[in-house]
């Protein structure tokens, strides 16, 4: 790696990162991706450090990815969920985190249903805080792995046209992706029903459309978002059949795409809703690449925020 240009204790969001910082994380991830190709898939970069996966909101994919990333960096890992912590007994988030720090946790990976929870801890604890998703605010490592995947497949992000389709209003993934893509020079179009893609998003510098068939032929990347029923009220969603008809990536609709257009999804996929099952497994899909790249990106983030200053 080149000389370190990262001096952040925490990773709370993409919005506060510069383009140079984003590029540095992606470049750092290149080295860690090579670790996964070795017979011994482990490096001593975080030996002696303790990472706590503190998931107040449930997750399997992100928690497992962070756990594996930390293990490959030789850190000690503790997994805590809301149901197994003293939060169920009335203890506050701050008090729980203070207990973790008193036990010398070096890095806390936090997923929480409240926007701003990661920043709340970062301002109060010496430990590094990694935001693994806070409400409908941000999910920075998901955006970084998406950016890494696009860069890997396309060579560069600048000048690309990316469509983000689906539930934008309740999506932390969408917000982080918008910030990252725009900072790296991409053009972004949001597509979905007006109830889930309000015009206020135009203030971020994106284009909004409710005509997916007009947008698809023009894009280099399609990023499909899961419909997040758990965060919506019923009136926000037009109905399953209507959504598929108007915004689902069906086999017929996919014929509008350029042959080299990438199909992405942060998962978990609602097959047959956001995307036809065959397309999710097809040649244009990079969904499994996103999973693989997520491990490398999270290794890089843990390495950088974990206080390592030498390669």
Secondary structure, DSSP 8 states (H G I E B T S, - for coil): --S-----S-B--STT--HHHHHHHHHHHHHHHHHTTSSS----TTTT-EEEEEESS--SHHHHHHHHHHHHTT-EEEEEEGGGSGGGGT--HHHHHHHHHHTT-SEEEEEESSTTHHHHHHTT-SSEEEEEEETTTB-HHHHHHHHHHHHHHHS--TT-EEEEES--TT-HHHHHHHHHHHHTT-EEEEES-TTTS-GGGGGGT-EEES-HHHHHTT-SEEEE----GGG--GGGS--HHHHHHHH-B-HHHHTTS-TT-EEEE-S---BTTTB-HHHHTSTTB-HHHHHHHHHHHHHHHHHHHTT----
